[in-house]
Amino acid sequence: MSEIFEFLVKRRSASILVDPKPKREELEQILNLAGTVPDHGQLRPYRFVVVEGEARARFGEALVDAADAHRPEKLEDRMKAKIAAKAFAAPLQILLVYSPVASDKIHAWEQMASASCTGYAAVLGAIALGYGAVWKSFAYDPGPLLQGLLSLTSEEKFLGWVNIGTEKDKETQRAEREREPLDLRRYAQFLS
């Protein structure tokens, strides 16, 4: 097995991320790697919003606002605190935005697939540089605060975010999370 293949097979999402976070140069390497995803037509139908430091509080407030806006009953303070804490689960987040480009040739679904790949590429880039990373999703559409934080246009969509930092207790976490091989009889079809 090649080193690259082994790296990909052994990749795991990190659950506890702390400082230090990537330096600016490393962050730019991660973002540039994310920009190498398959992209029919080279449209780059995505953009990134990097959140760190005090901006994490604004991100947390925006997550609470989005959750609160889409629920029939108002959130309890305990739940608001839990949602806001998502912004502090790592010292750095890369927020992923699908930003479609008008095209007669490249369908919107292809562009969204390309934008979605950037999340996985960012995770791989962070891990390759020695950091831990995990791609997070959010159950609610962006509310006004998150739309503002991301400067979302009406065509754009929030695809989630990648938490990045130094993985705490890396060896313990990895040993506990061995992955079962894919059951190819169930998940693959071979035609000849």
Buried (B, 14 or more C-beta within 10 A) or exposed (E): EEEEEEEEEEBBBBBBBEEEBBEEEBBEBBBEBBBEBEBBEEBBBBBBBBBBEEBBEBBBBBBBBBBBBEEEEEBEEEBBEEBBEBBEBBBBBBBBBBBBBEBEEBEBEBBBBBBBBBBBBBBBBBBBBEBBBBBBEBEBEBBEBBBEBBEBEEEBBBBBBBBBBBBEEBEEBEEEEEEEEEEEEEEEEEEE
